Amino acid sequence: MAPFQHEDYLRLTGRGEPGEIVNLLLQLSQQPRPDVQFFNYYKEVPVAAPAEFLYVFDDTLACRTSDLQSRAIVNSRYTVLRSPQLPQDIYATAIFNEGANEVVLSEFAYVEVLPDRRTTLRVKIGGLFMVTVEAGPNSFSAKLKDLSLGGCALEIPDKTLLGKFAYFYINISFDLKSRPQPLKLRIMARFLRFEGEEPPLRGIFLFEQDKRGEDLIGMYIAQRQAEIIKELKV
């Protein structure tokens, strides 16, 4: 199997016996109405569409799916197959053959989709989205990398900027298409952990916010979701 590059989303749990997964998918393809979906993440947004089995060649499987899902697969170079008729989700490396409009799958393995454990949806933030972090009497700027109702990830140039504080205020300003003026939020957040050892570091924060802040962030996340899906359609 090629080096696994999706540790943030997926955890491989085994490959089974030689040929086991291909045979399992082949048997499923022969069902009258196989209920199988491709599943991918694009910038933290889940994208799913039905998978149509075409043919098996040696240890590869050729399929067809929607244009949107094909674009997500091109971006990811992998996919997950899901079905109530499968014992668990299946990972496969995926190559899209544009001329034939086919997705060719290989290197199968059983997989656990880690974001299924999340209680809230997370989206990746594009561009240079800066926020101000208040650390006691001091403040500094950090880049917002992703956002959910429950918290965010910030790119922090130096961990010493956090001092010895456990709680911070994060000041976020963003535009909503439904509002004429930019919205500004000052959210209390608890620092959870750093991811990575080399600067700039990725810091994970958990929000402690009121209903208004949660509602506005939810609206922004929905807007960002729509923008991300629009990117795939272009």
LOTORTI-191089 format. One record per residue: chain; x, y, z of N, C-alpha, C, CB in turn; residue in one letter; residue number from 1. Coordinates in steps of 0.2 Angstrom, whole numbers. Glycine has a CB too. Layout:
mol n.c1 n.c2 n.c3 ca.c1 ca.c2 ca.c3 c.c1 c.c2 c.c3 cb.c1 cb.c2 cb.c3 type seq
A X Y Z X Y Z X Y Z X Y Z A NUM
...
END
This chain:
mol n.c1 n.c2 n.c3 ca.c1 ca.c2 ca.c3 c.c1 c.c2 c.c3 cb.c1 cb.c2 cb.c3 type seq
A 4 -6 0 0 0 0 4 6 0 -5 0 6 M 1
A 2 11 -4 6 18 -4 6 21 3 3 22 -9 A 2
A 11 26 4 11 29 10 4 32 12 16 34 11 P 3
A 2 31 18 -5 34 20 -4 41 22 -8 30 25 F 4
A -8 46 18 -7 53 19 -13 56 22 -6 56 13 Q 5
A -18 53 25 -24 56 28 -25 54 35 -30 53 23 H 6
A -20 55 39 -21 53 46 -26 58 50 -14 54 49 E 7
A -27 64 47 -31 69 51 -39 66 50 -31 76 48 D 8
A -40 62 45 -47 60 44 -48 53 45 -49 62 37 Y 9
A -44 49 43 -45 42 43 -40 38 47 -45 40 35 L 10
A -42 32 49 -38 27 52 -39 20 49 -39 27 60 R 11
A -34 18 46 -34 11 43 -34 6 49 -28 10 38 L 12
A -39 1 48 -40 -4 53 -38 -11 51 -47 -4 56 T 13
A -36 -12 44 -34 -18 42 -36 -19 35 -37 -24 46 G 14
A -32 -24 31 -33 -25 24 -37 -32 23 -27 -26 21 R 15
A -38 -36 28 -41 -42 27 -37 -47 24 -48 -42 23 G 16
A -39 -53 22 -36 -58 18 -34 -55 11 -39 -65 18 E 17
A -29 -58 8 -28 -56 1 -34 -57 -4 -22 -60 -2 P 18
A -36 -52 -7 -42 -52 -11 -49 -51 -8 -42 -58 -15 G 19
A -49 -51 -1 -55 -51 3 -60 -45 1 -54 -51 10 E 20
A -57 -39 1 -61 -33 0 -63 -33 -7 -57 -27 2 I 21
A -59 -34 -12 -61 -34 -19 -67 -39 -20 -55 -36 -24 V 22
A -66 -45 -17 -72 -50 -18 -78 -48 -15 -70 -57 -15 N 23
A -77 -44 -9 -83 -42 -5 -87 -37 -10 -81 -39 1 L 24
A -83 -32 -13 -86 -27 -17 -89 -30 -23 -81 -22 -19 L 25
A -86 -35 -26 -88 -38 -32 -95 -42 -30 -83 -44 -34 L 26
A -96 -45 -25 -102 -48 -23 -107 -43 -22 -101 -52 -16 Q 27
A -105 -37 -19 -110 -32 -18 -112 -29 -24 -107 -26 -14 L 28
A -108 -28 -29 -110 -26 -36 -115 -30 -39 -104 -25 -40 S 29
A -115 -36 -38 -120 -41 -41 -127 -41 -38 -117 -48 -41 Q 30
A -128 -37 -32 -134 -36 -29 -139 -32 -34 -134 -33 -22 Q 31
A -145 -34 -34 -150 -30 -38 -149 -22 -38 -157 -32 -37 P 32
A -149 -20 -32 -148 -13 -31 -143 -11 -25 -155 -9 -29 R 33
A -137 -12 -27 -131 -10 -22 -132 -3 -20 -124 -12 -25 P 34
A -132 -2 -13 -133 4 -10 -126 6 -8 -138 5 -4 D 35
A -122 9 -12 -115 11 -10 -113 18 -12 -110 6 -14 V 36
A -110 22 -8 -108 29 -9 -101 30 -8 -112 33 -4 Q 37
A -98 34 -12 -92 37 -11 -92 43 -6 -89 40 -18 F 38
A -87 43 -2 -87 48 3 -80 51 4 -89 45 10 F 39
A -80 58 3 -73 62 4 -74 68 8 -71 63 -3 N 40
A -69 71 10 -69 77 13 -65 82 8 -65 77 20 Y 41
A -68 88 7 -65 93 3 -65 99 8 -68 94 -3 Y 42
A -59 101 10 -58 107 14 -63 106 20 -60 114 11 K 43
A -63 101 23 -66 99 29 -74 98 28 -66 104 35 E 44
A -76 99 22 -84 98 21 -85 91 18 -86 103 16 V 45
A -89 87 21 -91 80 18 -94 81 11 -95 76 23 P 46
A -92 76 7 -95 76 0 -96 69 -1 -90 79 -6 V 47
A -102 67 -3 -104 60 -4 -109 60 -10 -108 57 2 A 48
A -108 54 -14 -113 53 -20 -113 45 -21 -110 57 -26 A 49
A -118 43 -24 -118 35 -26 -113 33 -30 -125 34 -29 P 50
A -110 27 -29 -105 24 -33 -108 19 -38 -99 21 -29 A 51
A -107 19 -44 -109 14 -49 -103 9 -51 -112 17 -55 E 52
A -104 3 -49 -99 -2 -51 -99 -3 -58 -99 -8 -47 F 53
A -93 -3 -62 -93 -5 -69 -90 -12 -70 -89 1 -72 L 54
A -83 -13 -68 -80 -19 -69 -74 -20 -64 -78 -20 -76 Y 55
A -72 -26 -63 -66 -28 -59 -61 -30 -64 -68 -33 -54 V 56
A -55 -27 -63 -49 -30 -67 -43 -31 -62 -47 -24 -72 F 57
A -41 -38 -61 -37 -40 -56 -39 -37 -49 -29 -37 -58 D 58
A -34 -33 -46 -36 -31 -40 -38 -23 -40 -30 -31 -35 D 59
A -41 -21 -45 -44 -14 -46 -51 -15 -48 -40 -10 -51 T 60
A -54 -9 -46 -62 -9 -47 -63 -2 -50 -66 -9 -40 L 61
A -67 -2 -56 -68 4 -60 -76 6 -58 -68 3 -67 A 62
A -77 12 -57 -83 14 -55 -85 21 -58 -84 15 -47 C 63
A -91 23 -57 -93 30 -60 -97 33 -54 -97 29 -67 R 64
A -97 40 -54 -100 44 -49 -102 50 -52 -96 44 -43 T 65
A -104 55 -48 -106 62 -50 -100 66 -52 -110 65 -45 S 66
A -101 71 -56 -95 75 -57 -93 79 -51 -98 81 -62 D 67
A -97 81 -47 -95 84 -40 -90 79 -36 -101 86 -36 L 68
A -92 73 -36 -89 68 -32 -82 67 -35 -93 62 -31 Q 69
A -82 66 -42 -76 65 -46 -71 70 -44 -77 64 -53 S 70
A -73 77 -44 -68 82 -43 -66 82 -36 -72 89 -44 R 71
A -70 80 -31 -67 79 -24 -62 73 -24 -73 77 -19 A 72
A -63 68 -28 -58 62 -28 -52 64 -31 -62 56 -32 I 73
A -52 68 -36 -46 71 -40 -42 75 -35 -48 75 -46 V 74
A -45 79 -31 -42 83 -26 -39 78 -20 -47 88 -22 N 75
A -42 73 -18 -40 69 -12 -36 63 -14 -46 66 -9 S 76
A -37 61 -20 -33 55 -23 -35 48 -19 -26 56 -23 R 77
A -40 49 -15 -43 43 -12 -50 44 -11 -39 42 -5 Y 78
A -54 38 -9 -61 39 -7 -62 34 -2 -65 38 -13 T 79
A -68 34 1 -71 29 6 -77 27 3 -72 32 13 V 80
A -78 20 3 -84 17 1 -88 15 7 -83 11 -4 L 81
A -95 17 7 -99 16 12 -106 13 10 -101 23 16 R 82
A -108 8 14 -114 5 12 -117 1 18 -113 0 6 S 83
A -123 1 19 -126 -3 25 -125 -11 24 -134 -2 26 P 84
A -123 -12 17 -122 -19 16 -114 -21 17 -124 -21 9 Q 85
A -110 -17 19 -103 -18 20 -102 -19 28 -99 -13 17 L 86
A -98 -23 30 -96 -24 37 -93 -17 40 -92 -29 39 P 87
A -90 -13 37 -87 -7 39 -85 -3 33 -81 -8 44 Q 88
A -83 3 34 -81 7 28 -74 5 25 -80 15 31 D 89
A -74 6 19 -68 4 15 -64 10 12 -70 -1 10 I 90
A -58 10 13 -53 15 10 -50 12 3 -48 17 15 Y 91
A -49 17 -2 -46 15 -8 -42 21 -11 -51 12 -13 A 92
A -36 20 -13 -33 25 -17 -38 25 -24 -26 23 -19 T 93
A -38 31 -26 -43 33 -32 -39 37 -37 -49 36 -30 A 94
A -40 35 -43 -38 39 -49 -44 40 -54 -32 35 -53 I 95
A -45 46 -56 -50 48 -60 -48 48 -67 -53 54 -58 F 96
A -50 44 -72 -49 44 -79 -54 48 -82 -49 36 -82 N 97
A -52 54 -84 -57 59 -87 -59 57 -93 -53 66 -87 E 98
A -55 54 -98 -57 52 -104 -63 47 -104 -52 49 -108 G 99
A -62 42 -99 -67 37 -99 -73 38 -94 -64 30 -97 A 100
A -72 44 -90 -76 46 -85 -77 40 -79 -83 48 -87 N 101
A -71 38 -77 -71 32 -73 -67 34 -67 -69 26 -76 E 102
A -68 31 -61 -64 31 -55 -61 24 -54 -68 34 -49 V 103
A -55 24 -54 -52 17 -54 -49 16 -46 -46 16 -59 V 104
A -51 11 -43 -50 10 -36 -45 5 -35 -56 9 -32 L 105
A -40 5 -30 -35 0 -29 -33 1 -21 -29 0 -34 S 106
A -29 -4 -19 -26 -3 -13 -31 -2 -7 -21 3 -12 E 107
A -35 -7 -7 -41 -7 -2 -39 -8 5 -46 -11 -4 F 108
A -43 -5 10 -42 -7 17 -48 -5 21 -35 -3 20 A 109
A -49 -8 26 -55 -6 31 -52 0 34 -56 -12 36 Y 110
A -57 5 36 -55 11 38 -60 14 43 -54 16 32 V 111
A -58 18 48 -63 21 52 -62 29 50 -61 20 60 E 112
A -68 32 49 -68 39 47 -68 43 54 -74 41 43 V 113
A -63 46 56 -62 49 62 -67 55 63 -55 52 63 L 114
A -68 59 58 -73 65 59 -80 63 61 -73 69 53 P 115
A -82 56 60 -88 54 62 -89 55 70 -89 47 60 D 116
A -84 55 73 -84 56 81 -86 64 83 -78 54 84 R 117
A -85 68 78 -86 75 79 -93 77 81 -83 80 74 R 118
A -94 81 86 -101 83 87 -103 89 83 -102 85 95 T 119
A -98 93 80 -100 98 76 -96 98 69 -99 105 80 T 120
A -99 101 64 -96 102 58 -90 107 58 -101 104 52 L 121
A -85 105 54 -79 110 54 -78 112 47 -72 106 57 R 122
A -76 118 46 -74 120 39 -67 123 39 -79 125 36 V 123
A -64 122 33 -57 125 32 -58 132 30 -53 121 27 K 124
A -54 137 32 -55 144 31 -49 146 25 -53 149 37 I 125
A -52 149 20 -47 151 15 -44 158 16 -51 151 8 G 126
A -38 159 12 -35 165 12 -32 167 19 -40 170 10 G 127
A -30 173 19 -27 176 25 -32 179 30 -22 182 23 L 128
A -35 175 34 -40 177 39 -37 177 46 -46 171 39 F 129
A -36 183 48 -32 185 54 -37 186 60 -27 190 53 M 130
A -36 184 66 -39 185 72 -34 188 77 -43 179 74 V 131
A -37 192 82 -33 194 87 -35 190 93 -35 202 89 T 132
A -29 188 96 -30 183 102 -27 188 108 -26 177 102 V 133
A -32 188 114 -30 191 120 -27 186 125 -36 195 123 E 134
A -21 187 127 -18 183 132 -16 187 138 -11 179 129 A 135
A -21 187 142 -20 191 148 -20 199 146 -14 190 152 G 136
A -15 203 148 -14 210 146 -11 211 139 -10 213 151 P 137
A -9 205 136 -6 206 129 -10 203 124 1 202 129 N 138
A -9 205 118 -13 202 112 -8 201 106 -19 207 110 S 139
A -10 196 102 -6 195 96 -11 193 90 -1 190 97 F 140
A -8 193 84 -12 191 78 -11 184 77 -11 195 72 S 141
A -16 180 74 -15 173 72 -19 172 66 -16 168 78 A 142
A -17 167 62 -21 165 56 -26 160 58 -16 163 51 K 143
A -33 161 56 -38 156 57 -38 151 52 -45 160 57 L 144
A -37 145 54 -36 139 49 -42 135 48 -30 134 51 K 145
A -46 134 53 -52 131 52 -57 132 58 -52 123 52 D 146
A -63 131 57 -68 134 62 -74 129 63 -71 141 60 L 147
A -76 128 69 -82 124 70 -86 128 76 -81 117 72 S 148
A -92 126 77 -96 129 82 -93 128 89 -103 126 83 L 149
A -89 122 90 -86 121 96 -79 124 97 -85 114 97 G 150
A -76 126 92 -69 129 93 -66 130 86 -65 124 96 G 151
A -59 131 86 -55 133 80 -48 131 81 -56 141 79 C 152
A -45 131 75 -38 130 75 -34 136 72 -36 124 70 A 153
A -29 139 76 -25 145 74 -18 143 72 -26 150 80 L 154
A -15 146 67 -8 146 66 -5 151 70 -7 147 58 E 155
A -1 149 75 2 153 80 10 153 79 1 151 87 I 156
A 13 159 78 20 159 76 25 157 81 22 166 74 P 157
A 23 158 88 27 156 93 23 154 99 32 162 95 D 158
A 24 148 102 20 146 108 21 150 114 21 139 109 K 159
A 26 154 115 27 158 121 22 164 121 34 161 121 T 160
A 19 165 115 14 171 115 8 169 119 11 172 108 L 161
A 7 163 121 1 161 125 3 161 132 -1 153 123 L 162
A 9 162 134 11 163 141 9 157 145 8 169 144 G 163
A 7 158 151 5 152 155 -3 152 156 8 152 162 K 164
A -6 156 152 -14 156 152 -17 150 149 -16 163 149 F 165
A -23 148 152 -27 143 150 -33 145 146 -29 138 155 A 166
A -35 151 147 -41 154 144 -39 161 140 -47 156 149 Y 167
A -42 162 134 -41 168 130 -47 171 127 -36 166 125 F 168
A -47 177 125 -52 179 121 -49 180 114 -54 187 123 Y 169
A -54 177 109 -52 177 102 -57 182 99 -52 170 99 I 170
A -54 187 95 -58 192 92 -58 191 84 -55 199 93 N 171
A -65 189 82 -66 187 75 -70 192 72 -69 180 75 I 172
A -68 194 66 -73 199 62 -74 195 55 -69 206 61 S 173
A -80 194 53 -81 191 46 -88 194 43 -82 184 47 F 174
A -88 193 37 -94 196 33 -99 190 32 -92 198 26 D 175
A -105 192 33 -111 187 31 -115 191 25 -116 186 37 L 176
A -117 187 20 -120 190 15 -127 193 17 -121 185 9 K 177
A -130 190 22 -136 193 24 -136 199 29 -140 187 28 S 178
A -130 201 30 -129 207 35 -125 212 31 -125 205 41 R 179
A -127 219 32 -124 224 28 -117 226 31 -128 230 28 P 180
A -116 225 37 -109 226 40 -106 220 43 -111 231 46 Q 181
A -99 220 43 -95 215 46 -97 214 53 -88 216 45 P 182
A -97 207 55 -99 205 62 -93 204 66 -103 199 62 L 183
A -93 207 72 -87 206 76 -89 202 82 -84 213 78 K 184
A -85 197 84 -86 193 90 -80 192 94 -89 186 88 L 185
A -81 193 101 -76 192 106 -78 186 110 -75 198 110 R 186
A -74 180 108 -76 174 111 -71 171 116 -77 168 105 I 187
A -73 169 122 -69 166 127 -67 159 124 -72 166 134 M 188
A -61 157 124 -59 150 122 -54 147 127 -56 151 115 A 189
A -54 141 127 -49 137 131 -44 134 127 -53 132 136 R 190
A -38 135 128 -32 131 124 -32 124 126 -25 135 126 F 191
A -32 120 120 -32 113 121 -25 110 120 -37 109 116 L 192
A -22 111 114 -16 108 113 -13 111 107 -17 100 112 R 193
A -6 110 106 -3 111 100 -3 105 95 4 114 101 F 194
A -3 106 89 -2 100 84 4 102 80 -8 99 79 E 195
A 10 98 81 16 99 77 21 102 82 15 104 71 G 196
A 27 102 80 33 104 84 36 110 81 38 98 85 E 197
A 36 111 75 40 116 71 35 122 70 43 114 65 E 198
A 38 128 71 34 134 70 33 135 62 37 141 73 P 199
A 27 138 60 21 140 64 17 134 67 17 145 60 P 200
A 15 135 73 12 129 76 4 130 75 13 129 84 L 201
A 1 124 75 -6 124 75 -9 123 82 -9 118 70 R 202
A -13 128 84 -16 128 91 -23 127 91 -14 134 95 G 203
A -25 122 95 -32 120 95 -36 123 101 -33 113 95 I 204
A -41 127 100 -45 131 105 -52 128 105 -44 138 104 F 205
A -55 128 111 -62 126 112 -66 132 115 -63 120 117 L 206
A -71 134 111 -75 140 113 -80 139 119 -80 142 107 F 207
A -80 144 123 -85 145 128 -89 151 126 -82 145 135 E 208
A -95 150 123 -98 156 120 -106 156 121 -97 157 112 Q 209
A -109 162 120 -116 162 121 -120 160 115 -118 169 123 D 210
A -127 160 116 -131 158 110 -130 162 104 -138 158 112 K 211
A -129 169 105 -129 173 99 -122 172 95 -128 181 102 R 212
A -117 171 99 -110 169 95 -111 163 92 -105 169 100 G 213
A -114 158 95 -115 151 92 -119 152 85 -118 146 96 E 214
A -124 156 86 -129 156 80 -125 160 74 -135 161 82 D 215
A -121 165 76 -118 169 70 -112 165 67 -115 175 73 L 216
A -109 161 71 -103 157 69 -107 151 64 -99 154 74 I 217
A -112 148 67 -116 143 63 -118 146 56 -122 141 66 G 218
A -120 152 56 -122 156 49 -116 156 45 -125 162 50 M 219
A -110 158 48 -104 159 44 -101 152 41 -98 162 48 Y 220
A -102 147 45 -100 140 43 -104 138 37 -100 135 49 I 221
A -111 139 38 -115 137 32 -113 141 26 -122 139 34 A 222
A -112 147 26 -109 151 21 -103 149 18 -109 159 23 Q 223
A -98 147 22 -92 144 20 -93 137 17 -87 144 26 R 224
A -97 133 19 -99 127 16 -101 128 9 -104 123 20 Q 225
A -105 133 8 -108 134 1 -102 136 -3 -114 139 2 A 226
A -98 140 -1 -92 143 -5 -88 137 -7 -88 148 -1 E 227
A -86 132 -2 -82 127 -4 -85 122 -9 -81 123 3 I 228
A -92 120 -8 -95 116 -13 -95 120 -20 -102 115 -11 I 229
A -96 126 -20 -96 130 -26 -89 129 -30 -97 137 -25 K 230
A -84 129 -26 -77 128 -29 -77 121 -33 -72 128 -23 E 231
A -80 116 -30 -79 110 -33 -83 110 -40 -82 104 -29 L 232
A -89 114 -40 -93 114 -46 -90 118 -52 -100 117 -44 K 233
A -85 122 -50 -82 126 -56 -78 122 -60 -78 132 -53 V 234
END
